[in-house]
Amino acid sequence: MRNIILYTTDWCSACTSAKRFLESKDLEYEEINIETQRISRSKLMELTGRLAVPTIVIDGKVIGGFESLQELL
């Protein structure tokens, strides 16, 4: 079982696509909405090394955004 974390925002279409993609693969994930959780972009950079959303972390490794997720899975 993989530990998958998605850093997202409500307005991000790629975030929605990433969630739908994971759901289509029957993979569970934890969503962290950086706006509702009040995580700044600078804090996101500290946590993941990325400013963009979605930022996807699998088993503690930052894999990138939605396109990287598609390539990996």
Residue pairs with C-beta under 8 A, 6 or more apart in sequence:
1 28
2 27
2 58
2 59
3 30
3 58
3 59
3 60
4 22
4 27
4 28
4 29
4 30
4 56
4 57
4 58
5 29
5 30
5 31
5 32
5 56
5 57
5 58
6 15
6 18
6 19
6 22
6 29
6 30
6 31
6 32
6 54
6 55
6 56
6 57
7 32
7 34
7 39
7 44
7 47
7 48
7 53
7 54
7 55
7 56
7 57
8 15
8 18
8 19
8 31
8 32
8 33
8 34
8 53
8 54
9 15
9 33
9 34
9 35
9 53
10 33
10 35
10 36
12 53
12 54
14 53
14 54
14 65
14 66
15 53
15 54
15 66
17 66
18 54
18 56
18 65
18 66
18 69
19 29
19 31
21 66
21 69
21 70
21 73
22 28
22 29
22 69
25 73
27 73
32 39
34 40
34 41
34 44
34 53
39 47
41 51
44 50
44 51
44 53
44 55
45 51
48 55
48 57
48 62
49 62
50 62
50 64
50 65
52 65
53 65
54 65
54 66
54 69
55 62
55 64
55 65
56 62
56 63
56 64
56 65
56 66
56 68
56 69
57 63
58 72
63 69
63 72
